Amino acid sequence: MPLFGAIEAGGTKFVCAVGTGPGDLKEQVRFPTTTPRETLAKCIEFFSTQPRLNAIGVGCFGPLDLNPRSASYGRITVTPKTGWGDADVVGPLRAAFQVPIGFDTDVNAAVLGEARWGAAQGLGTAIYITVGTGIGGGALIDGRLAHGLVHPEMGHLFVPREVDDSDFEGSCPFHGARCWEGVASGPALEQRWGQRAEALPAHHPAWDLESRYLASALASLVLVLSPERVILGGGVMQVGALFPLVRQNLLRALAGYVQASSLIRGIDQYVVPPGLGQQSGILGGLALAERAASDAGAQNG
């Protein structure tokens, strides 16, 4: 059976694994994200101790150059992560192992993993949103990961200000309080309320406001992309009070315009947590590797 490698490349930590799916993760390691050279060397060292891999998939923090025709394909572009601007991620892996490399954003990898084995299994169109240190979104459209000019940057959708939040300056260094990340990410919650999200009690007014901002942007995504399911992950979404509030406010924002029975009568199954739990990212890497191997086989066949 083909064996795949996966990397969940985050700004804080990297996770590497080998296997074929959720029930077959043979080896897994994690280590802090330091310099590109040191961090990628640890990835190569780990995979070098494993049996021969058929492909490697990388779900990476960004922004990224995902255009295979570009001279800078496989690199991180402009990032606030010190030392990682213009870092080549794909090149060292390809040179070390000479196998197909699947490369995409961490959230695109997550939605692909969820479509392959998790909450979006059997669906052609779905979105995965992570709400944590930042907000990011990945989209699967008719079975294909969304790319274009660059890749989805859903966390920077502009959202209308809630009337009871008009004085908040926002946490986004680019857009202040104009974008989703600026008003609803973990740092935005901490900046607004003076406490980290996980320290806020379930009855705190933060969660009503947070749910309205989440629902506002989700309504736009539902109207534009028409996903068959919305998957919400990330640290902030671990707060139990949020899901019911987001579902309720999403229906209120859509105001009955989207007449889909799966949304109206099944909102609890429409806006859902990740089916793969905390493993959406690393399993998404395996799914990227699987696709890369399949694409390479089709080209060679």
Phi, psi and omega per residue, in radians:
M1 nan 2.407 3.116
P2 -1.005 2.531 3.118
L3 -2.057 2.317 -3.061
F4 -2.080 2.640 3.014
G5 -1.859 2.631 3.140
A6 -2.420 2.497 3.041
I7 -2.254 2.207 2.942
E8 -1.786 1.774 -2.983
A9 -1.718 1.822 -3.134
G10 -1.929 2.875 3.138
G11 -1.205 -0.374 3.138
T12 -1.780 -0.713 -3.111
K13 -2.553 2.723 2.998
F14 -1.910 2.472 3.015
V15 -2.130 2.279 3.079
C16 -2.093 2.505 3.130
A17 -2.639 2.796 2.972
V18 -2.258 2.578 3.137
G19 2.824 -2.821 3.141
T20 -2.273 -0.167 -3.117
G21 2.965 -3.016 -3.047
P22 -1.003 -0.619 -3.126
G23 -1.590 0.130 -3.043
D24 -2.545 1.021 2.971
L25 -1.667 1.788 -2.974
K26 -1.357 -0.728 -3.138
E27 -2.477 2.549 3.133
Q28 -2.643 2.387 3.067
V29 -2.389 2.781 3.039
R30 -2.474 2.618 3.137
F31 -2.732 2.764 -3.096
P32 -1.135 2.597 3.032
T33 -1.400 2.028 3.107
T34 -1.966 -2.096 3.082
T35 -1.478 2.748 3.086
P36 -0.973 -0.794 -3.106
R37 -1.055 -0.864 -3.081
E38 -1.181 -0.740 -3.062
T39 -1.207 -0.797 3.136
L40 -1.196 -0.538 3.072
A41 -1.103 -0.642 3.093
K42 -1.175 -0.664 3.071
C43 -1.066 -0.823 -3.120
I44 -1.118 -0.694 3.119
E45 -1.080 -0.752 3.141
F46 -1.096 -0.870 -3.086
F47 -1.187 -0.460 3.131
S48 -1.181 -0.356 3.135
T49 -1.561 -0.052 -3.078
Q50 -1.707 2.856 2.983
P51 -1.025 2.846 -3.077
R52 -0.993 2.309 -3.136
L53 -1.647 2.562 3.074
N54 -1.482 -0.461 3.121
A55 -2.959 2.846 3.077
I56 -2.229 2.381 3.078
G57 -2.015 2.377 -3.095
V58 -2.181 2.034 2.944
G59 -1.757 2.019 -2.874
C60 -2.177 2.564 2.957
F61 -1.127 2.760 -3.018
G62 -2.376 -2.731 0.106
P63 -1.188 2.755 -3.055
L64 -2.208 2.744 2.923
D65 -1.710 1.931 -3.082
L66 -1.894 0.164 -3.133
N67 -1.521 1.910 -3.083
P68 -1.057 -0.334 -3.138
R69 -1.534 -0.083 -3.091
S70 -1.477 2.551 3.095
A71 -1.154 -0.382 -3.128
S72 -1.869 0.357 3.092
Y73 -0.979 2.460 3.099
G74 1.519 0.099 -3.114
R75 -1.916 2.665 2.876
I76 -1.328 2.463 -3.090
T77 -1.709 -1.926 -3.116
V78 -1.641 2.062 -3.091
T79 -2.429 2.544 3.056
P80 -1.285 -0.127 3.130
K81 -1.263 1.975 -3.045
T82 -0.958 2.248 3.067
G83 1.496 -0.133 -3.053
W84 -1.785 -0.056 3.053
G85 -1.084 2.232 -3.124
D86 1.175 0.335 3.127
A87 -1.245 2.323 3.105
D88 -1.516 2.011 -3.131
V89 -1.669 -0.805 -3.051
V90 -1.265 -0.717 -3.028
G91 -0.934 -0.941 -3.131
P92 -1.076 -0.641 3.135
L93 -1.181 -0.762 -3.141
R94 -1.126 -0.711 -3.136
A95 -1.156 -0.628 -3.068
A96 -1.335 -0.565 -2.964
F97 -2.127 -0.285 3.092
Q98 0.933 0.779 3.080
V99 -2.256 2.843 3.075
P100 -1.044 2.447 3.126
I101 -2.066 2.068 2.991
G102 -1.542 2.258 -3.016
F103 -2.382 2.201 3.118
D104 -2.793 3.101 3.100
T105 -1.167 2.752 3.127
D106 -1.053 -0.652 -3.112
V107 -1.370 -0.571 3.006
N108 -1.130 -0.692 3.065
A109 -1.055 -0.752 -3.109
A110 -1.097 -0.759 -3.136
V111 -1.186 -0.565 3.081
L112 -1.183 -0.734 3.079
G113 -1.074 -0.715 3.112
E114 -1.159 -0.600 3.100
A115 -1.260 -0.563 -3.101
R116 -1.358 -0.712 -3.004
W117 -2.373 -0.111 -2.934
G118 -2.081 -2.362 -2.969
A119 -1.258 -0.253 3.106
A120 -1.890 0.269 -3.112
Q121 -1.053 2.285 3.135
G122 1.506 -0.045 -3.140
L123 -1.795 2.606 3.114
G124 -1.611 -0.437 -3.044
T125 -2.353 2.135 -3.123
A126 -2.740 2.784 3.040
I127 -2.202 2.571 3.076
Y128 -2.121 2.171 3.118
I129 -2.061 2.280 3.017
T130 -1.898 2.301 -3.134
V131 -2.096 1.880 -3.098
G132 -2.747 -2.182 3.088
T133 -1.006 -0.580 2.977
G134 -2.350 -3.002 2.995
I135 -2.163 2.260 3.114
G136 -2.397 2.755 -3.133
G137 -2.490 2.428 3.041
G138 -2.052 2.611 -3.094
A139 -2.329 2.330 2.980
L140 -1.891 2.074 -3.086
I141 -2.092 2.024 -3.097
D142 0.868 0.726 3.071
G143 1.442 0.003 -3.121
R144 -2.047 2.482 3.073
L145 -1.246 2.404 -3.057
A146 -1.301 2.108 2.990
H147 -2.285 2.999 3.103
G148 -3.136 -2.182 3.058
L149 -0.942 -0.821 2.958
V150 -2.355 -1.737 3.077
H151 -2.690 2.893 -3.109
P152 -0.975 2.389 3.036
E153 -2.210 1.053 -3.010
M154 -1.092 -0.506 -3.117
G155 -1.110 -0.267 -3.122
H156 -1.906 0.336 2.937
L157 -1.000 2.424 3.057
F158 -1.379 2.297 -3.136
V159 -2.146 2.556 3.097
P160 -1.189 2.516 3.126
R161 -1.256 2.420 3.001
E162 -1.288 2.471 -3.011
V163 -1.102 -0.484 -3.140
D164 -1.591 0.294 -3.120
D165 -2.386 0.440 -2.969
S166 -1.218 -0.325 -3.080
D167 -1.648 -0.118 -3.083
F168 -1.257 2.309 -3.054
E169 -1.449 -0.312 3.108
G170 1.529 2.752 -3.068
S171 -1.904 -0.087 -3.116
C172 -1.380 2.199 -3.133
P173 -1.202 -0.295 -3.141
F174 -1.665 -0.723 -2.971
H175 -2.124 0.015 -3.135
G176 1.070 -2.148 -3.129
A177 -1.757 0.253 -3.134
R178 -1.462 -0.416 -3.053
C179 -1.895 2.887 -3.089
W180 -0.982 -0.858 -3.137
E181 -1.065 -0.633 -3.102
G182 -1.171 -0.416 -3.101
V183 -1.976 -0.264 -2.977
A184 -2.283 0.023 3.107
S185 -1.327 2.990 3.070
G186 -0.966 -0.857 3.094
P187 -1.053 -0.590 3.097
A188 -1.133 -0.738 3.096
L189 -1.064 -0.801 -3.119
E190 -1.142 -0.696 -3.136
Q191 -1.157 -0.653 -3.083
R192 -1.327 -0.727 -2.977
W193 -1.866 -0.132 3.094
G194 1.359 0.193 3.095
Q195 -2.482 2.636 3.039
R196 -1.141 2.663 -3.050
A197 -0.956 -0.748 -3.065
E198 -1.197 -0.262 3.131
A199 -1.575 -0.186 -3.120
L200 -1.393 2.286 -3.134
P201 -1.197 2.794 -3.052
A202 -1.081 -0.509 -3.098
H203 -1.571 0.077 -3.079
H204 -1.163 2.487 3.126
P205 -1.086 -0.242 3.099
A206 -0.979 -0.637 -2.983
W207 -1.331 -0.558 3.040
D208 -1.129 -0.803 3.128
L209 -1.122 -0.779 3.132
E210 -1.027 -0.762 -3.109
S211 -1.130 -0.593 3.117
R212 -1.194 -0.708 3.085
Y213 -1.164 -0.728 3.111
L214 -1.091 -0.788 -3.114
A215 -1.155 -0.611 -3.121
S216 -1.075 -0.838 3.129
A217 -1.247 -0.660 3.110
L218 -1.072 -0.648 3.100
A219 -1.035 -0.737 3.097
S220 -1.101 -0.732 -3.138
L221 -1.168 -0.672 3.085
V222 -1.096 -0.737 -3.117
L223 -1.223 -0.599 -3.087
V224 -1.479 -0.802 -2.997
L225 -1.749 -0.324 -3.133
S226 0.900 0.912 -3.118
P227 -1.182 2.594 3.071
E228 -1.400 -0.283 3.062
R229 -2.740 2.560 3.079
V230 -2.011 2.126 -3.110
I231 -1.939 2.204 -3.092
L232 -2.032 2.055 3.113
G233 -2.193 -2.970 -3.140
G234 1.726 2.869 -3.039
G235 -1.052 -0.714 -3.109
V236 -1.113 -0.596 -3.102
M237 -1.304 0.011 3.046
Q238 -1.328 -0.194 3.114
V239 -1.274 2.069 -3.013
G240 -1.072 -0.508 -3.087
A241 -1.271 -0.266 -2.965
L242 -1.300 -0.791 -3.026
F243 -0.997 -0.868 3.115
P244 -1.047 -0.684 3.130
L245 -1.154 -0.747 3.134
V246 -1.103 -0.780 3.132
R247 -1.040 -0.812 -3.140
Q248 -1.078 -0.786 -3.104
N249 -1.279 -0.486 3.054
L250 -1.166 -0.787 3.096
L251 -1.064 -0.703 3.133
R252 -1.128 -0.728 -3.126
A253 -1.149 -0.668 -3.134
L254 -1.309 -0.370 2.994
A255 0.955 0.594 3.074
G256 1.382 0.083 -3.066
Y257 -1.273 -0.704 -3.134
V258 -1.501 1.821 -3.072
Q259 -1.608 1.369 3.086
A260 -2.191 2.161 -3.047
S261 -1.074 -0.594 -3.125
S262 -1.151 -0.420 3.109
L263 -1.559 -0.830 -3.012
I264 -1.255 -0.808 -3.075
R265 -1.701 -0.161 -3.097
G266 -2.284 0.701 -3.055
I267 -1.034 -0.519 3.122
D268 -1.174 -0.421 3.090
Q269 -1.745 -0.052 -3.138
Y270 -1.645 -0.776 3.061
V271 -1.843 1.924 -2.935
V272 -2.384 2.782 2.983
P273 -1.326 2.900 3.128
P274 -1.061 2.348 3.072
G275 -1.219 -0.413 -3.130
L276 -1.657 0.112 3.126
G277 1.052 -2.297 -3.100
Q278 -1.397 0.008 -3.079
Q279 -1.796 0.180 3.133
S280 -0.989 -0.700 -3.075
G281 -1.198 -0.882 -3.073
I282 -1.246 -0.645 3.078
L283 -1.235 -0.515 3.010
G284 -1.095 -0.624 3.045
G285 -1.068 -0.737 3.080
L286 -1.097 -0.695 3.120
A287 -1.136 -0.655 3.066
L288 -1.114 -0.722 3.118
A289 -1.117 -0.750 3.127
E290 -1.026 -0.776 3.124
R291 -1.169 -0.701 -3.136
A292 -1.089 -0.725 3.116
A293 -1.144 -0.708 3.131
S294 -1.135 -0.770 3.134
D295 -1.100 -0.724 3.139
A296 -1.132 -0.691 3.117
G297 -1.125 -0.684 3.125
A298 -1.150 -0.686 3.127
Q299 -1.180 -0.665 -3.105
N300 -1.413 -0.341 -3.106
G301 -1.513 nan nan
